[in-house]
Amino acid sequence: MSTMSLISRVFGKYVAEICHKTSISCQIQPKRNQWNLVKSGKPGINGKSYRRIVHFKNEYTIEPLKVTNLGGRDPVTGRLVAKGIGGGIKHKYHWIRWVRDGPTDLNEPPKKDKVLAIIKDGCRTSNVALIGSGSHMQYILATTNMKVGDIIRTHKGIPLNPVRAYEGDSYPLGALPKGTIVHCVEKYPGLGGSLIHSAGTYGTILKRDGPDRVIVKMPSKREFSLHQSCMATVGRLSNTEHNLIPIGSAQKNRELGNRPRSGLWKRKTSQYGRKIKSIPPVRAIGPDMSGLKQEKLELNLSLATRNCNIYQRIKLDMFTSASRF
């Protein structure tokens, strides 16, 4: 037997004994170029703007809440979803109390609150007012002429005659007269003001729509038919010059939390210009939609056959006149 074969046999036995006594564990590493499909919602859908996360507490408080800026990234995956967002000055969030509670009995006087302070909030365009009565305080959106020391009223009853309301007062839509300027209007009774929050905007009460509905004109010129028990706050929102103030510099735009754009020149071909559209019809919003009338469009067969006969007669006359010549 040669020396090389003897050495290989001994070495093979030694390696086999080592592998039998000790177990070697290995882990398969995933491929680096593996494509993982991540489902992420589009910005603006279901209330997701991917700009900030507000850390709310279990109970309502007037203390400013902490905010985590997202910068356009998904909070779970960390991937960039909304472009053009990033940086900005960090602001604390003031918790707005959207529901205005008050008595429902018409014999009881309205609930009175005093305006304690008017604050500029960095997380919204309009100013914020701190109101309180007794030991309870809360934040609401401030109106244009609201001042410290004003008394505002809240009542949920609907009397036979419309009430005389002032700025900051909250009443149901059915209790306010026609032409009243309102904001923070409820879509559904008891769920809090969800319409008209931007600075300088307001809605207008136009008319009544049936026995228990009121038509309100939105800032977008659209008209909504809401239930008369939906609460609304009287007055125009504060900071009316918000849309007139220019940004002025790129640094100010970064402070607002907006990232720079490409800066490339884009051709204005008017292909995708503004389209003048008619105002859509009145949209009825409410939980009870059974009493609304649904119109059906039906084809009138007699009118269609008459138009067809007229067309054939005109065509026959043109053919006969052409054959004469």
N, C-alpha and C positions, 0 to 999 in steps of 0.2 A: 504494500500500500504506500502510495506516495505521501510525502509530507504535507502537500496542499490539501489533499482529500481528508487527511486526519485532522488537520486544523479546522477545516470547514465543518466536519462532523461534530467535533467538540464544541465549537462556537455555536452551532445550531441548537445543540442540546441545552447549552447555557441560556440562550435567548428564550427558548420554549419554557424553561422553568421559571424565568423571571416573569413572562407574560401570564403564566398560570397562577402565580402567587399574587401578583398585583394587578388590579383592574384599572385600565386606563379609560377615563371619561373624556369625550370630545363634544363640542357644541358646534352645530352647523350655523355659520354666520349668514344672515340674509343678503341677498344681492343688493348692491348699492344702486344699481340702475332700475330697481323695481318701482313700478308706477303705482302709487297708492291713490285711489280715488277718494277725495274728501268732498262731501256734500256740504256746501256752505250757502246760506241764503243771500239774496241780493240786498244791497243797502236800501233802507227805506221800507222794506217789507216786514210786517208784523212788529213795527216799532223799533227795528234794529237800524241804527245809523252808524254803528261801529265807531263812534266818537268818544264815548265815555261810559263808565259804569258807576252808578251812584250806590253807595253802600247804605241802604235804608236800615233803620232800627225796627225793633218789634213794635214799639209804640210811637205815636206821633210826638215829635219834639220840634222846638224852634231853634235848636242848636244847628249850626251849619254842618252838613254831612260831608264826609270825605268822598273824593271822586278819584277814580282810576282812569286815566286817559288811555284809550286803545290805539289811537293813531291809525285807524282804518284796518286794524287786524282783528281776526276772529279770536275771541277770548279762549277758545278751547284748543284750536289747532295752531294758532299763532301765525296763520297765513294771511297775506295781504288780500283783503276783499274789496275795500273801498279806496280808490286812488284819490290823491289830492288832499288827504287828511294827515296831519302830523305836526308835532311840536305844539306851540301855544302856551300861554300863561295858564297855570293851574288856578282854578277858582273852586271854591267850596259851594255846595248846592244848598239852596234854601227850599225846604219842603213845603210846597203849596198845598193848602187844604181846599180841594176842589169842591167838596160838599159843604153847602151852607145850610146849617140846621136852624130851625125856627119853629114857632108854634103853628099848629094847623087849625086851631079853633078861631073862628072869626071874632069871637067875643074877647079873646086875649089880645093885648097889645103886642106889637112886633118886638123881636129881640134887638137890643141896642148894643153896638160895639163901638169902641173909641179907637181912632187911628193913633197909634203910638209912635210909629216911625215909618219912613219911606226909604227903601234901600235899593241900590242899583245892583242887580244880580248879573254875574258874568256868564251864567249858563243859560240865560234867556234874553230876549231883546227888550221886553217891557220891564218897568220897575216893579218892585215888590213892596207891599205895605204890610206892616205888622199891626194887627188889631187885637183887642182884648176886652173881655168883660169879666170882672171878678178876678178869679185866679187862672182863668183859661185864656191862652193866647194862641194865635195862629197867623199864618202868612196867607195873603191873597194878592191878586194882581191889582196894581194901582191904576187909577184913572188919571186923565189929564189934569183936572182941577182939584184932585184930592190933596188935602193938606193935613199936617199933624194937628190933632185935636178935633177933627171932624167926627160926627156921630153918624154911623151908618146903621140901617135897619134891615132885618130879615124876617120874612113871614111866608108861610107856605099855603095860606088860605086864599081862595078865589072868591072875592065878593061879587055882587051883582053889578056894581058900578066900578069902573077902573080906578085904581089908586093913583095918587100923585107921588111919584117916586123921584128921588134925587140921585146924584152920582154916588155909586158905591152900594146903593140899596139893592137887595136881592129879593125878587118876587117871582111867582110863576108867570109864564107867558100869558095865561088867560086873565091875569089880574092887571096887566099893563095896557095902556091905551095904544091906539094905532100910531105909527110914526116914532115910537120910542127907540132910541139907540141903545143897543145891548151888546154884551160880550159874555164869554164863559157860559155859553148856552148848553144845556144838557141835551144829549141825543135821546136818552131814555130816562124816564123819571127815576130819581134816586141814585143815579150812577155818577153824578158829579159833572161839572162843566167840561165838556170835551171839544167844543167848537169855539173858534175865534180867540186865539191866545197871543198872536203876534203884536208887536208894538204898533200903535197908531191905527189898528183895525177896529171895525165895529160892524154890527149887523143892524138891520132895521125891521121892525114888526110892520108888515104890510096890511094884513087883513085876517079875518077868521075863515077857516075852511071847515064848514060844518059845525055841529054843536060842540065838539070837544077838541078841535085842532086849530092851530095858528100857523100862518105862513110867515117865515122869516127869510129875509134876503141877506145872503152871505156877502163877505167882501169880494168874492169872485163873481158876483152878480147872479149866482145860482139861487134858486128858491127852494126851501125845504118846508115841508108840512110836518110840524112837530105836535106832540100832545100838549094840551094846555097846562098840564101839571108840571112840565119841564121847567126847572128853575133857570133864571137868567139874571145877570148883574147889569145894572143900568150904567151907561156912560161909555165913553171911548177910552181905549187903553192908552197908557202914558207913553212917553218917548216917541212922539209923533214925527220927529225929525230924524228918525233912525235911518230911513232909506235915502235921505238927502245928504248925509254926511259922507264925504269921500274917504276912502282908505288912505290915500296920500302917498304911501311908500310901500316897498316890498317888505320891509322889516315889520311894519304894522300888520301886514297881511299874515306874516309868520306868527305874530303874537296872537292873532285870532285863531290860529290852528289850521291854516291853509298852506299846503305845500306849493312850491312854484310850478307853473305849467310849462309846457314845452317852449313856448315863445315863437313857434313856427307860424309863418304867415299862411292863412287859410283862405282859399278862393271863395269869394262871395258870389255864387252863381244864381241865387234866388230860387234854386231848385227845392231847397228845404226851408223856405221862408215861412213867415207867419201866415196861417190860414184863418181867414175870417169865418167863424162858425156862429151859427145862431145859438142863443141861450137854450140849454136843454129844458124840458118841461119840469114842472114841480115834482119833486121826489118826496113821497110820503115815508116818514121814518117813524117806527113805533112797533111795540111788541104785538099789538092787535091789528092785523092787516085784513081781517075777515070782512069788514064793512066797506072796503074799497071796491069800486066798480072796475071791471076789466072789460075793455072794449075789444071786439073782434072785427077784423077786416074780412069781409066776404065779397066774392066776385059776383056782380050782378050779371046773370047770363043774358037777360033780355037786352041790356045795354051793350054787352059785348057783341051779340049777334047783329044788332042794329048798326054798330060801327063797321062790322065786317061787310054787311050788305052795302053800306054807303061807299066803302073802299072799292068793292067789286064794280059798282055802278060807275064810279069815276074812271076806273081802269078801262071799262068797256067803252065809254064815251071817247076816251083818248085814242083807243085803237080804231074806232070807226072814223073819227075825224082824220086820223093819219092815213087810212086806206082810201079816202076820197081823193087825196092829193097824189 
